[in-house]
């Protein structure tokens, strides 16, 4: 669903977020359900990736978070980042920021979405 350039750009942005050095500059974090906090740049990266793929989704098909974010980008995430990405997407869907709705959950708790 992503072009090679888009996937590489997202991996580069993810690398920059991971390797950000602490500074005195204000860093913004967003709250997620369950008391989790995520860096605003990471949330923005998730939002952009989902919005980029939305025009290519088919009504009636189910999509896992991995497919909505792109397999190459998903594989670049470590376990904690993947969980945060899932929480970010769930929050975006819950707030109505993207035209998706939850259709099912896998046996391992992974959520599947369809176009609303």
C-alpha contacts under 8 A as a table, 3 or more apart, distances in Angstrom:
res1	aa1	res2	aa2	distance
1	X	53	X	6.50
1	X	56	X	7.44
1	X	70	X	6.58
2	X	5	X	7.98
2	X	6	X	6.02
2	X	7	X	6.22
2	X	53	X	7.36
2	X	70	X	6.42
3	X	6	X	5.26
3	X	7	X	6.44
4	X	7	X	5.32
4	X	8	X	6.23
5	X	8	X	5.17
5	X	9	X	6.05
6	X	9	X	5.06
6	X	10	X	6.20
7	X	10	X	5.17
7	X	11	X	6.26
7	X	70	X	7.50
7	X	72	X	6.36
7	X	73	X	6.00
8	X	11	X	5.13
8	X	12	X	6.20
9	X	12	X	5.10
9	X	13	X	6.25
10	X	13	X	5.03
10	X	14	X	6.08
10	X	45	X	7.30
10	X	73	X	6.68
11	X	14	X	5.00
11	X	15	X	6.10
11	X	73	X	6.15
11	X	76	X	6.70
12	X	15	X	5.06
12	X	16	X	6.30
13	X	16	X	5.04
13	X	17	X	6.31
13	X	45	X	7.79
14	X	17	X	5.11
14	X	18	X	6.21
14	X	42	X	7.29
14	X	45	X	7.91
15	X	18	X	5.14
15	X	19	X	6.17
16	X	19	X	5.27
16	X	20	X	6.03
17	X	20	X	5.40
17	X	41	X	7.10
17	X	42	X	7.00
23	X	26	X	7.87
27	X	39	X	7.66
28	X	39	X	6.17
28	X	40	X	5.57
29	X	37	X	6.04
29	X	38	X	5.37
29	X	39	X	4.39
29	X	40	X	5.09
30	X	37	X	5.49
30	X	38	X	5.36
30	X	39	X	6.27
30	X	40	X	5.84
30	X	43	X	7.83
31	X	35	X	6.71
31	X	36	X	5.94
31	X	37	X	4.59
31	X	38	X	6.58
32	X	35	X	6.07
32	X	36	X	5.07
32	X	37	X	5.77
32	X	38	X	7.31
32	X	87	X	6.94
32	X	88	X	7.09
32	X	91	X	6.87
33	X	36	X	6.31
33	X	87	X	7.58
33	X	91	X	7.47
38	X	42	X	6.83
38	X	43	X	6.76
38	X	84	X	7.16
39	X	42	X	5.36
39	X	43	X	6.48
40	X	43	X	5.03
40	X	44	X	6.08
41	X	44	X	4.99
41	X	45	X	6.19
42	X	45	X	5.04
42	X	46	X	6.38
43	X	46	X	5.15
43	X	47	X	6.21
43	X	85	X	7.74
43	X	88	X	6.44
44	X	47	X	5.02
44	X	48	X	6.11
45	X	48	X	5.23
45	X	49	X	6.20
46	X	49	X	5.22
46	X	50	X	6.24
46	X	69	X	7.11
46	X	85	X	6.66
46	X	88	X	7.19
46	X	89	X	7.34
47	X	50	X	5.33
47	X	51	X	6.11
47	X	89	X	7.77
47	X	92	X	7.95
48	X	51	X	5.14
48	X	52	X	6.05
49	X	52	X	5.17
49	X	53	X	6.55
49	X	68	X	7.61
49	X	69	X	5.63
49	X	70	X	7.76
50	X	53	X	5.36
50	X	54	X	6.20
50	X	68	X	5.81
50	X	69	X	5.84
51	X	54	X	5.22
51	X	55	X	7.83
51	X	98	X	7.45
52	X	55	X	7.12
53	X	56	X	5.60
53	X	57	X	6.88
53	X	68	X	6.60
53	X	69	X	7.74
54	X	57	X	5.51
57	X	61	X	7.78
57	X	115	X	7.10
58	X	61	X	5.81
58	X	115	X	7.06
59	X	114	X	6.73
59	X	115	X	5.35
59	X	116	X	7.64
60	X	114	X	6.29
60	X	115	X	6.97
61	X	114	X	5.90
61	X	115	X	7.68
62	X	103	X	7.24
62	X	112	X	5.90
62	X	113	X	5.38
62	X	114	X	4.88
63	X	66	X	7.98
63	X	67	X	6.06
63	X	68	X	6.55
63	X	112	X	5.28
63	X	113	X	5.08
63	X	114	X	6.14
64	X	67	X	5.41
64	X	68	X	6.46
64	X	110	X	7.40
64	X	111	X	6.38
64	X	112	X	4.65
64	X	113	X	6.36
65	X	68	X	5.04
65	X	69	X	6.15
65	X	86	X	6.45
65	X	89	X	7.63
65	X	110	X	7.98
65	X	111	X	7.18
65	X	112	X	6.95
65	X	113	X	7.80
66	X	69	X	5.38
66	X	70	X	5.87
66	X	71	X	5.68
66	X	74	X	5.69
67	X	70	X	5.00
67	X	71	X	5.94
69	X	73	X	6.60
69	X	74	X	6.41
70	X	73	X	5.44
70	X	74	X	6.04
71	X	74	X	4.96
71	X	75	X	6.07
72	X	75	X	5.19
72	X	76	X	6.45
73	X	76	X	5.13
73	X	77	X	6.81
74	X	77	X	5.41
74	X	82	X	6.96
75	X	78	X	7.69
77	X	80	X	7.85
77	X	81	X	5.43
77	X	82	X	5.54
78	X	81	X	5.28
78	X	82	X	6.07
79	X	82	X	5.17
79	X	83	X	6.33
80	X	83	X	5.15
80	X	84	X	6.22
81	X	84	X	4.97
81	X	85	X	6.04
82	X	85	X	4.97
82	X	86	X	6.27
83	X	86	X	5.07
83	X	87	X	6.29
84	X	87	X	4.98
84	X	88	X	6.04
85	X	88	X	5.01
85	X	89	X	6.19
86	X	89	X	5.21
86	X	90	X	6.15
87	X	90	X	5.03
87	X	91	X	6.10
88	X	91	X	5.13
88	X	92	X	6.18
89	X	92	X	5.02
89	X	93	X	6.17
90	X	93	X	5.16
90	X	94	X	6.03
91	X	94	X	4.96
91	X	95	X	6.11
92	X	95	X	5.24
92	X	96	X	6.16
92	X	97	X	5.12
92	X	98	X	6.27
93	X	96	X	5.04
93	X	97	X	6.02
93	X	98	X	5.72
93	X	99	X	7.22
93	X	100	X	6.00
93	X	101	X	6.45
94	X	97	X	7.75
96	X	99	X	6.63
96	X	100	X	7.88
99	X	115	X	5.94
99	X	116	X	5.19
100	X	113	X	6.13
100	X	114	X	5.52
100	X	115	X	4.51
100	X	116	X	4.72
101	X	113	X	5.40
101	X	114	X	5.56
101	X	115	X	6.36
101	X	116	X	5.50
102	X	111	X	6.85
102	X	112	X	5.95
102	X	113	X	4.54
102	X	114	X	6.54
103	X	111	X	7.66
103	X	112	X	5.72
103	X	113	X	5.34
103	X	114	X	6.36
104	X	111	X	5.95
104	X	112	X	5.28
104	X	113	X	7.23
105	X	108	X	7.77
105	X	109	X	5.50
105	X	110	X	5.39
105	X	111	X	4.43
105	X	112	X	5.97
106	X	109	X	5.17
106	X	110	X	5.12
106	X	111	X	6.43
106	X	112	X	7.64
107	X	110	X	7.39
